[in-house]
């Protein structure tokens, strides 16, 4: 019985320790770290024709769905499906590696 209680307490302690730290995902923590607001976003169009904000800083990439004020996806036709357009590589000091 004591072993079972010890295992339960150990598991509870480990479970709670995972919640201890929160990471601010609005900050780039790469080699050329800067606030994401300093980078320029472009638009990538998914296969269904809807827009996603895209940023490429040369080392890392960021993508999030573009939503209108009502929370619905924006499908603007800014580019053909599967294409990224706009200045999404601006603000980076790292060139693309091809």
TIVO-2410 file (N, C-alpha, C; in nm, 3 decimals):
# residues 98
REC num residu      c1      c2      c3 atome chaine
REC   1      X   0.082  -0.119   0.000     N      A
REC   1      X   0.000   0.000   0.000    CA      A
REC   1      X   0.087   0.126   0.000     C      A
REC   2      X   0.196   0.126   0.078     N      A
REC   2      X   0.286   0.242   0.083    CA      A
REC   2      X   0.350   0.264  -0.053     C      A
REC   3      X   0.383   0.156  -0.124     N      A
REC   3      X   0.446   0.168  -0.255    CA      A
REC   3      X   0.350   0.235  -0.354     C      A
REC   4      X   0.224   0.196  -0.349     N      A
REC   4      X   0.123   0.254  -0.437    CA      A
REC   4      X   0.108   0.403  -0.412     C      A
REC   5      X   0.103   0.442  -0.284     N      A
REC   5      X   0.091   0.584  -0.250    CA      A
REC   5      X   0.213   0.661  -0.298     C      A
REC   6      X   0.331   0.603  -0.283     N      A
REC   6      X   0.455   0.669  -0.327    CA      A
REC   6      X   0.454   0.689  -0.478     C      A
REC   7      X   0.407   0.589  -0.552     N      A
REC   7      X   0.402   0.600  -0.697    CA      A
REC   7      X   0.302   0.707  -0.739     C      A
REC   8      X   0.187   0.711  -0.674     N      A
REC   8      X   0.085   0.812  -0.704    CA      A
REC   8      X   0.139   0.952  -0.676     C      A
REC   9      X   0.205   0.972  -0.565     N      A
REC   9      X   0.262   1.103  -0.531    CA      A
REC   9      X   0.372   1.143  -0.629     C      A
REC  10      X   0.456   1.048  -0.668     N      A
REC  10      X   0.562   1.075  -0.764    CA      A
REC  10      X   0.502   1.116  -0.898     C      A
REC  11      X   0.402   1.042  -0.944     N      A
REC  11      X   0.336   1.074  -1.070    CA      A
REC  11      X   0.270   1.212  -1.065     C      A
REC  12      X   0.204   1.244  -0.955     N      A
REC  12      X   0.139   1.374  -0.940    CA      A
REC  12      X   0.241   1.487  -0.943     C      A
REC  13      X   0.351   1.467  -0.877     N      A
REC  13      X   0.457   1.568  -0.875    CA      A
REC  13      X   0.517   1.592  -1.013     C      A
REC  14      X   0.541   1.483  -1.086     N      A
REC  14      X   0.595   1.497  -1.221    CA      A
REC  14      X   0.494   1.562  -1.314     C      A
REC  15      X   0.368   1.530  -1.299     N      A
REC  15      X   0.264   1.589  -1.383    CA      A
REC  15      X   0.255   1.739  -1.363     C      A
REC  16      X   0.262   1.784  -1.240     N      A
REC  16      X   0.253   1.927  -1.211    CA      A
REC  16      X   0.378   2.002  -1.253     C      A
REC  17      X   0.493   1.938  -1.250     N      A
REC  17      X   0.617   2.007  -1.287    CA      A
REC  17      X   0.620   2.041  -1.434     C      A
REC  18      X   0.547   1.967  -1.517     N      A
REC  18      X   0.542   1.997  -1.660    CA      A
REC  18      X   0.470   2.128  -1.688     C      A
REC  19      X   0.388   2.175  -1.596     N      A
REC  19      X   0.311   2.298  -1.615    CA      A
REC  19      X   0.384   2.421  -1.565     C      A
REC  20      X   0.504   2.406  -1.516     N      A
REC  20      X   0.572   2.515  -1.447    CA      A
REC  20      X   0.618   2.628  -1.538     C      A
REC  21      X   0.660   2.598  -1.661     N      A
REC  21      X   0.715   2.704  -1.745    CA      A
REC  21      X   0.627   2.727  -1.866     C      A
REC  22      X   0.607   2.854  -1.897     N      A
REC  22      X   0.533   2.893  -2.017    CA      A
REC  22      X   0.632   2.960  -2.112     C      A
REC  23      X   0.619   2.933  -2.239     N      A
REC  23      X   0.709   2.989  -2.339    CA      A
REC  23      X   0.634   3.096  -2.419     C      A
REC  24      X   0.693   3.213  -2.431     N      A
REC  24      X   0.636   3.322  -2.509    CA      A
REC  24      X   0.661   3.293  -2.656     C      A
REC  25      X   0.557   3.259  -2.732     N      A
REC  25      X   0.573   3.220  -2.871    CA      A
REC  25      X   0.569   3.339  -2.966     C      A
REC  26      X   0.567   3.461  -2.914     N      A
REC  26      X   0.571   3.579  -3.000    CA      A
REC  26      X   0.713   3.628  -3.020     C      A
REC  27      X   0.812   3.559  -2.963     N      A
REC  27      X   0.951   3.600  -2.973    CA      A
REC  27      X   1.031   3.492  -3.044     C      A
REC  28      X   1.110   3.533  -3.142     N      A
REC  28      X   1.199   3.443  -3.214    CA      A
REC  28      X   1.320   3.416  -3.127     C      A
REC  29      X   1.350   3.290  -3.103     N      A
REC  29      X   1.464   3.256  -3.018    CA      A
REC  29      X   1.577   3.192  -3.098     C      A
REC  30      X   1.580   3.218  -3.229     N      A
REC  30      X   1.682   3.160  -3.317    CA      A
REC  30      X   1.813   3.235  -3.311     C      A
REC  31      X   1.897   3.211  -3.410     N      A
REC  31      X   2.030   3.272  -3.416    CA      A
REC  31      X   2.023   3.424  -3.429     C      A
REC  32      X   1.924   3.474  -3.501     N      A
REC  32      X   1.908   3.619  -3.517    CA      A
REC  32      X   1.784   3.665  -3.441     C      A
REC  33      X   1.777   3.632  -3.315     N      A
REC  33      X   1.658   3.654  -3.232    CA      A
REC  33      X   1.608   3.797  -3.237     C      A
REC  34      X   1.476   3.809  -3.254     N      A
REC  34      X   1.409   3.939  -3.251    CA      A
REC  34      X   1.261   3.916  -3.232     C      A
REC  35      X   1.189   4.018  -3.195     N      A
REC  35      X   1.045   4.008  -3.183    CA      A
REC  35      X   0.985   3.985  -3.322     C      A
REC  36      X   0.886   3.897  -3.332     N      A
REC  36      X   0.828   3.864  -3.462    CA      A
REC  36      X   0.764   3.984  -3.530     C      A
REC  37      X   0.729   4.089  -3.454     N      A
REC  37      X   0.670   4.207  -3.515    CA      A
REC  37      X   0.771   4.281  -3.603     C      A
REC  38      X   0.899   4.250  -3.590     N      A
REC  38      X   1.002   4.313  -3.674    CA      A
REC  38      X   1.018   4.243  -3.808     C      A
REC  39      X   0.955   4.127  -3.825     N      A
REC  39      X   0.963   4.053  -3.950    CA      A
REC  39      X   0.839   4.082  -4.034     C      A
REC  40      X   0.848   4.064  -4.164     N      A
REC  40      X   0.736   4.088  -4.254    CA      A
REC  40      X   0.668   3.956  -4.288     C      A
REC  41      X   0.536   3.956  -4.289     N      A
REC  41      X   0.460   3.836  -4.322    CA      A
REC  41      X   0.415   3.841  -4.467     C      A
REC  42      X   0.407   3.724  -4.527     N      A
REC  42      X   0.349   3.707  -4.659    CA      A
REC  42      X   0.228   3.617  -4.644     C      A
REC  43      X   0.175   3.574  -4.757     N      A
REC  43      X   0.058   3.487  -4.755    CA      A
REC  43      X   0.090   3.360  -4.833     C      A
REC  44      X   0.061   3.246  -4.772     N      A
REC  44      X   0.066   3.117  -4.841    CA      A
REC  44      X  -0.077   3.071  -4.857     C      A
REC  45      X  -0.110   3.022  -4.976     N      A
REC  45      X  -0.247   2.977  -5.004    CA      A
REC  45      X  -0.249   2.824  -5.000     C      A
REC  46      X  -0.336   2.769  -4.915     N      A
REC  46      X  -0.344   2.624  -4.900    CA      A
REC  46      X  -0.419   2.561  -5.018     C      A
REC  47      X  -0.421   2.428  -5.027     N      A
REC  47      X  -0.487   2.362  -5.140    CA      A
REC  47      X  -0.637   2.394  -5.152     C      A
REC  48      X  -0.702   2.436  -5.045     N      A
REC  48      X  -0.842   2.474  -5.050    CA      A
REC  48      X  -0.861   2.620  -5.092     C      A
REC  49      X  -0.751   2.694  -5.111     N      A
REC  49      X  -0.758   2.834  -5.154    CA      A
REC  49      X  -0.764   2.935  -5.042     C      A
REC  50      X  -0.742   2.892  -4.916     N      A
REC  50      X  -0.749   2.984  -4.802    CA      A
REC  50      X  -0.609   3.032  -4.762     C      A
REC  51      X  -0.604   3.153  -4.707     N      A
REC  51      X  -0.478   3.221  -4.676    CA      A
REC  51      X  -0.422   3.181  -4.541     C      A
REC  52      X  -0.289   3.182  -4.533     N      A
REC  52      X  -0.216   3.161  -4.408    CA      A
REC  52      X  -0.103   3.264  -4.404     C      A
REC  53      X  -0.085   3.328  -4.287     N      A
REC  53      X   0.029   3.418  -4.270    CA      A
REC  53      X   0.155   3.333  -4.264     C      A
REC  54      X   0.261   3.376  -4.332     N      A
REC  54      X   0.386   3.301  -4.334    CA      A
REC  54      X   0.502   3.398  -4.316     C      A
REC  55      X   0.599   3.357  -4.232     N      A
REC  55      X   0.723   3.433  -4.212    CA      A
REC  55      X   0.837   3.333  -4.220     C      A
REC  56      X   0.942   3.370  -4.293     N      A
REC  56      X   1.062   3.285  -4.304    CA      A
REC  56      X   1.181   3.372  -4.268     C      A
REC  57      X   1.245   3.343  -4.154     N      A
REC  57      X   1.359   3.425  -4.115    CA      A
REC  57      X   1.491   3.361  -4.157     C      A
REC  58      X   1.486   3.261  -4.243     N      A
REC  58      X   1.607   3.198  -4.294    CA      A
REC  58      X   1.649   3.075  -4.217     C      A
REC  59      X   1.614   3.067  -4.091     N      A
REC  59      X   1.646   2.952  -4.007    CA      A
REC  59      X   1.518   2.882  -3.964     C      A
REC  60      X   1.420   2.962  -3.926     N      A
REC  60      X   1.293   2.909  -3.880    CA      A
REC  60      X   1.182   2.965  -3.966     C      A
REC  61      X   1.069   2.901  -3.962     N      A
REC  61      X   0.953   2.950  -4.034    CA      A
REC  61      X   0.833   2.954  -3.942     C      A
REC  62      X   0.741   3.043  -3.970     N      A
REC  62      X   0.621   3.060  -3.888    CA      A
REC  62      X   0.501   3.062  -3.980     C      A
REC  63      X   0.392   2.998  -3.940     N      A
REC  63      X   0.272   2.990  -4.021    CA      A
REC  63      X   0.151   2.991  -3.930     C      A
REC  64      X   0.051   3.071  -3.965     N      A
REC  64      X  -0.076   3.067  -3.892    CA      A
REC  64      X  -0.187   3.102  -3.989     C      A
REC  65      X  -0.303   3.046  -3.966     N      A
REC  65      X  -0.416   3.068  -4.055    CA      A
REC  65      X  -0.462   3.213  -4.047     C      A
REC  66      X  -0.494   3.271  -4.161     N      A
REC  66      X  -0.544   3.408  -4.166    CA      A
REC  66      X  -0.695   3.403  -4.143     C      A
REC  67      X  -0.740   3.471  -4.040     N      A
REC  67      X  -0.881   3.471  -4.003    CA      A
REC  67      X  -0.939   3.610  -4.011     C      A
REC  68      X  -1.065   3.619  -4.050     N      A
REC  68      X  -1.135   3.746  -4.054    CA      A
REC  68      X  -1.187   3.783  -3.915     C      A
REC  69      X  -1.249   3.899  -3.900     N      A
REC  69      X  -1.300   3.942  -3.769    CA      A
REC  69      X  -1.400   3.844  -3.709     C      A
REC  70      X  -1.472   3.770  -3.793     N      A
REC  70      X  -1.571   3.675  -3.743    CA      A
REC  70      X  -1.507   3.543  -3.700     C      A
REC  71      X  -1.375   3.528  -3.726     N      A
REC  71      X  -1.307   3.404  -3.691    CA      A
REC  71      X  -1.308   3.301  -3.803     C      A
REC  72      X  -1.366   3.337  -3.917     N      A
REC  72      X  -1.371   3.246  -4.031    CA      A
REC  72      X  -1.245   3.262  -4.116     C      A
REC  73      X  -1.201   3.155  -4.183     N      A
REC  73      X  -1.082   3.164  -4.269    CA      A
REC  73      X  -1.101   3.266  -4.382     C      A
REC  74      X  -0.991   3.335  -4.416     N      A
REC  74      X  -0.991   3.428  -4.528    CA      A
REC  74      X  -0.938   3.353  -4.650     C      A
REC  75      X  -1.013   3.356  -4.759     N      A
REC  75      X  -0.974   3.292  -4.884    CA      A
REC  75      X  -0.978   3.400  -4.991     C      A
REC  76      X  -0.872   3.481  -5.000     N      A
REC  76      X  -0.873   3.603  -5.081    CA      A
REC  76      X  -0.839   3.582  -5.227     C      A
REC  77      X  -0.776   3.471  -5.262     N      A
REC  77      X  -0.730   3.452  -5.399    CA      A
REC  77      X  -0.605   3.532  -5.428     C      A
REC  78      X  -0.526   3.563  -5.324     N      A
REC  78      X  -0.404   3.643  -5.340    CA      A
REC  78      X  -0.300   3.573  -5.427     C      A
REC  79      X  -0.308   3.441  -5.437     N      A
REC  79      X  -0.213   3.364  -5.516    CA      A
REC  79      X  -0.278   3.229  -5.547     C      A
REC  80      X  -0.222   3.155  -5.643     N      A
REC  80      X  -0.275   3.020  -5.669    CA      A
REC  80      X  -0.249   2.928  -5.549     C      A
REC  81      X  -0.324   2.819  -5.540     N      A
REC  81      X  -0.305   2.721  -5.432    CA      A
REC  81      X  -0.162   2.671  -5.429     C      A
REC  82      X  -0.106   2.660  -5.307     N      A
REC  82      X   0.029   2.609  -5.288    CA      A
REC  82      X   0.139   2.711  -5.310     C      A
REC  83      X   0.103   2.837  -5.330     N      A
REC  83      X   0.201   2.942  -5.359    CA      A
REC  83      X   0.209   3.040  -5.243     C      A
REC  84      X   0.331   3.083  -5.210     N      A
REC  84      X   0.354   3.187  -5.110    CA      A
REC  84      X   0.387   3.317  -5.183     C      A
REC  85      X   0.330   3.426  -5.137     N      A
REC  85      X   0.353   3.554  -5.199    CA      A
REC  85      X   0.376   3.661  -5.092     C      A
REC  86      X   0.443   3.768  -5.129     N      A
REC  86      X   0.466   3.877  -5.034    CA      A
REC  86      X   0.607   3.876  -4.978     C      A
REC  87      X   0.637   3.971  -4.890     N      A
REC  87      X   0.772   3.991  -4.838    CA      A
REC  87      X   0.806   3.903  -4.718     C      A
REC  88      X   0.766   3.774  -4.722     N      A
REC  88      X   0.780   3.689  -4.603    CA      A
REC  88      X   0.925   3.655  -4.568     C      A
REC  89      X   1.021   3.689  -4.652     N      A
REC  89      X   1.161   3.664  -4.619    CA      A
REC  89      X   1.233   3.793  -4.575     C      A
REC  90      X   1.159   3.904  -4.564     N      A
REC  90      X   1.219   4.032  -4.524    CA      A
REC  90      X   1.256   4.031  -4.376     C      A
REC  91      X   1.359   4.101  -4.342     N      A
REC  91      X   1.398   4.115  -4.203    CA      A
REC  91      X   1.493   4.007  -4.156     C      A
REC  92      X   1.535   3.919  -4.246     N      A
REC  92      X   1.624   3.811  -4.207    CA      A
REC  92      X   1.767   3.844  -4.248     C      A
REC  93      X   1.861   3.805  -4.165     N      A
REC  93      X   2.001   3.823  -4.201    CA      A
REC  93      X   2.061   3.693  -4.254     C      A
REC  94      X   1.979   3.587  -4.264     N      A
REC  94      X   2.024   3.457  -4.312    CA      A
REC  94      X   1.970   3.432  -4.451     C      A
REC  95      X   2.057   3.396  -4.548     N      A
REC  95      X   2.007   3.361  -4.681    CA      A
REC  95      X   1.949   3.220  -4.680     C      A
REC  96      X   1.865   3.190  -4.780     N      A
REC  96      X   1.813   3.054  -4.795    CA      A
REC  96      X   1.927   2.962  -4.834     C      A
REC  97      X   1.923   2.841  -4.783     N      A
REC  97      X   2.023   2.740  -4.818    CA      A
REC  97      X   1.957   2.645  -4.917     C      A
REC  98      X   2.006   2.642  -5.037     N      A
REC  98      X   1.949   2.556  -5.140    CA      A
REC  98      X   2.048   2.452  -5.185     C      A
***
